[in-house]
């Protein structure tokens, strides 16, 4: 129950639902109360924030510092490792689809980066983590493993941890499975700083391997920089989500 409450409240605090709720509150003030000035201020402020968070220069300037915490994994960065741990993310499961189509949002880039690192470390094993969604018969770990097999990773080189519901549980179960053995930790670049804290709290020292970088540094067309876009609102959402996650992580560690 606490897990579901955390997810629900966290979802409401993300930019789009939070700002829509603020706009709805403003409309109630404008239509049904005499607090017209407050209603106008609330609506104007929420509209302005939503617009700014949907612009590439704003969204990516907020996201870039988080994503640049760790560099991309290179084979000369460290000694060969025994395990590549790929954290779970968004997924669905339809057996009629191409395997990779079942990994959505951040998951597929994590898996493909994990496979790249696996090929740079002969003899290593891949560990996929992540439990089942409420109404899904498959776990995210199992779906990711199926994708890895479809891309040429032997089944006997894959381990799955299919019960963790969040990153803290993933760190705990990885510790229980492999102890202090050498490993690379693969997750989205914006999620990696928070994930590393959870693994360090377990006494583990994984090599960080960011995937799914989103903040754009390369040149864009002028209109892509000045027009609001849901793509860049999603970038701002990742900043918001990880900031809330870090605050919760800090509170739980007190």
C-alpha positions in Angstrom: 0.0 0.0 0.0 2.8 2.4 0.9 4.5 1.6 -2.5 1.3 2.4 -4.4 0.7 5.6 -2.4 4.3 6.7 -3.1 3.9 6.1 -6.8 0.5 7.9 -6.9 1.6 10.9 -5.0 4.9 11.1 -7.0 2.9 10.9 -10.2 0.7 13.8 -9.2 3.8 15.9 -8.4 5.2 15.6 -11.9 5.1 18.7 -14.0 2.1 18.0 -16.2 -0.4 16.7 -13.7 0.8 19.2 -11.0 0.4 22.2 -13.3 -2.9 21.0 -14.7 -4.2 20.8 -11.1 -2.9 24.3 -10.5 -4.7 25.5 -13.6 -7.9 23.7 -12.5 -7.6 25.4 -9.1 -7.2 28.8 -10.8 -10.3 28.2 -12.9 -12.3 27.3 -9.8 -11.2 30.6 -8.3 -12.1 32.5 -11.5 -15.5 30.9 -12.0 -16.8 30.3 -8.5 -15.2 32.8 -6.1 -14.4 36.5 -5.8 -10.7 35.8 -5.6 -10.3 36.8 -9.2 -6.8 38.2 -8.9 -5.4 35.0 -7.2 -7.1 32.9 -9.9 -5.4 35.0 -12.7 -2.0 34.8 -11.0 -2.3 31.0 -10.5 -3.3 30.4 -14.1 -0.8 32.7 -15.6 2.0 31.2 -13.5 1.2 27.6 -14.2 0.9 28.4 -18.0 4.3 30.2 -17.9 6.0 27.3 -16.1 4.5 24.7 -18.4 5.6 26.7 -21.5 9.2 27.2 -20.2 9.5 23.5 -19.2 8.5 22.5 -22.8 11.3 24.6 -24.4 14.5 22.8 -25.4 17.0 25.4 -23.9 15.3 25.3 -20.6 14.6 21.6 -20.3 18.0 20.4 -21.5 19.9 23.0 -19.4 18.1 21.5 -16.3 18.7 17.9 -17.4 22.3 18.1 -18.6 24.0 18.5 -15.2 22.4 15.3 -13.9 23.2 13.3 -17.1 26.8 14.4 -17.1 27.5 13.1 -13.6 29.2 10.0 -15.1 30.9 9.5 -18.4 29.9 6.8 -21.0 31.5 3.4 -20.2 34.6 2.7 -22.2 36.6 -0.6 -22.2 39.8 1.1 -21.0 38.1 2.6 -18.0 38.6 -0.4 -15.7 39.5 -4.0 -15.5 37.1 -6.6 -17.0 34.0 -7.2 -14.8 32.0 -10.4 -14.0 28.6 -8.9 -14.1 26.6 -6.3 -16.0 23.6 -5.2 -14.0 20.8 -3.5 -16.1 18.1 -1.9 -14.1 14.5 -2.3 -15.1 12.3 0.4 -16.6 9.1 0.9 -18.6 7.8 -2.1 -20.4 4.7 -4.0 -21.6 4.3 -7.5 -23.0 2.7 -8.6 -26.2 4.1 -11.9 -27.6 2.9 -10.9 -31.1 5.3 -7.9 -31.1 8.9 -7.8 -32.0 10.7 -8.4 -28.7 12.3 -5.0 -28.5 8.9 -3.3 -28.9 7.9 -4.5 -25.4 10.6 -2.2 -23.9 9.3 1.3 -23.8 10.7 4.7 -22.8 14.0 4.3 -21.0 14.3 0.5 -21.0 15.5 -0.4 -24.5 18.5 2.0 -24.4 19.5 0.5 -21.1 19.4 -3.1 -22.5 21.3 -2.2 -25.7 24.0 -0.4 -23.7 24.2 -3.4 -21.4 24.7 -5.7 -24.3 27.4 -3.5 -25.7 29.3 -3.6 -22.4 28.7 -7.4 -22.2 30.4 -7.8 -25.5 33.4 -5.8 -24.2 33.7 -8.1 -21.2 34.1 -11.7 -22.4 32.9 -14.2 -19.8 30.7 -11.8 -18.0 27.0 -12.4 -17.0 24.1 -10.1 -17.5 21.7 -9.4 -14.7 18.3 -7.9 -15.5 16.2 -6.5 -12.6 12.6 -5.4 -12.1 9.3 -6.8 -11.0 5.9 -7.2 -12.6 3.5 -4.4 -13.3 0.2 -4.9 -11.5 -1.7 -6.5 -14.4 1.2 -7.9 -16.4 2.1 -11.6 -16.4 5.7 -10.9 -17.2 8.3 -8.9 -15.2 10.4 -6.2 -16.7 13.5 -8.3 -16.0 12.0 -11.3 -18.0 11.0 -9.0 -20.9 14.5 -7.4 -21.0 16.1 -10.9 -20.9 14.0 -12.0 -23.9 15.2 -8.9 -25.8 18.8 -9.7 -25.0 18.4 -13.3 -26.2 16.8 -12.0 -29.4 19.9 -9.9 -29.9 22.3 -12.8 -29.5 23.1 -13.0 -25.8 23.2 -16.7 -24.7 20.5 -17.6 -22.2 23.1 -19.2 -19.9 24.8 -15.8 -19.6 21.6 -14.1 -18.2 20.3 -13.9 -14.7 17.0 -12.2 -13.7 15.8 -10.6 -10.5 12.1 -10.3 -11.1 10.7 -9.2 -7.7 12.2 -5.8 -7.0 9.7 -2.9 -7.2 12.1 0.0 -7.0 15.8 0.8 -7.2 16.5 0.3 -3.5 15.2 -3.2 -3.7 17.2 -3.8 -6.9 20.4 -2.8 -5.1 19.5 -5.1 -2.1 18.9 -8.1 -4.3 22.0 -7.6 -6.5 24.0 -7.5 -3.2 22.4 -10.8 -2.1 23.0 -12.4 -5.5 26.7 -11.5 -6.2 28.1 -9.9 -3.1 31.2 -7.8 -3.7 32.0 -9.2 -7.1 32.9 -6.7 -9.8 30.1 -5.3 -11.9 28.9 -2.5 -14.2 25.7 -0.7 -13.3 23.6 0.3 -16.4 20.6 2.6 -16.1 19.4 5.9 -17.6 21.9 8.7 -17.3 19.4 10.8 -15.4 18.7 8.0 -13.0 22.3 6.8 -12.5 23.3 9.3 -9.7 20.4 8.2 -7.5 20.9 4.5 -8.3 24.6 4.7 -7.4 23.7 6.0 -4.0 21.4 3.0 -3.4 24.2 0.6 -4.4 26.8 2.4 -2.3 24.4 2.1 0.7 24.7 -1.6 0.2 28.4 -1.4 0.3 28.8 -2.0 -3.4 31.1 -0.2 -5.8 29.7 -0.7 -9.3 31.3 0.9 -12.3 28.6 3.5 -13.5 27.4 3.2 -17.1 24.9 5.8 -18.2 22.5 5.0 -21.0 19.6 6.8 -22.7 21.1 10.3 -22.6 18.4 12.9 -23.5 19.8 16.4 -23.2 20.8 17.5 -26.7 24.1 19.3 -27.2 24.2 19.0 -31.0 22.8 21.8 -33.2 19.1 22.0 -33.7 16.8 23.7 -36.2 15.8 27.2 -34.9 12.2 26.3 -34.6 13.0 23.2 -32.5 14.6 25.5 -29.9 11.8 28.0 -29.7 8.6 26.0 -30.0 7.2 24.2 -27.0 7.3 20.4 -27.4 6.1 17.4 -25.5 9.6 15.8 -26.1 11.3 18.5 -24.1 8.5 18.6 -21.4 9.4 14.9 -20.9 13.1 16.0 -20.4 11.9 18.4 -17.7 9.8 15.7 -16.2 12.9 13.5 -15.7 14.6 16.4 -13.8 11.5 16.8 -11.6 11.1 13.1 -11.1 14.8 12.5 -10.1 14.8 15.6 -7.8 11.7 14.3 -5.9 13.4 10.9 -5.8 16.6 12.3 -4.4 14.6 14.3 -1.7 12.8 11.1 -0.7 16.0 9.1 -0.7 17.6 11.7 1.6 14.6 11.7 3.9 14.6 7.9 4.2 18.3 7.9 5.1 17.9 10.3 8.0 
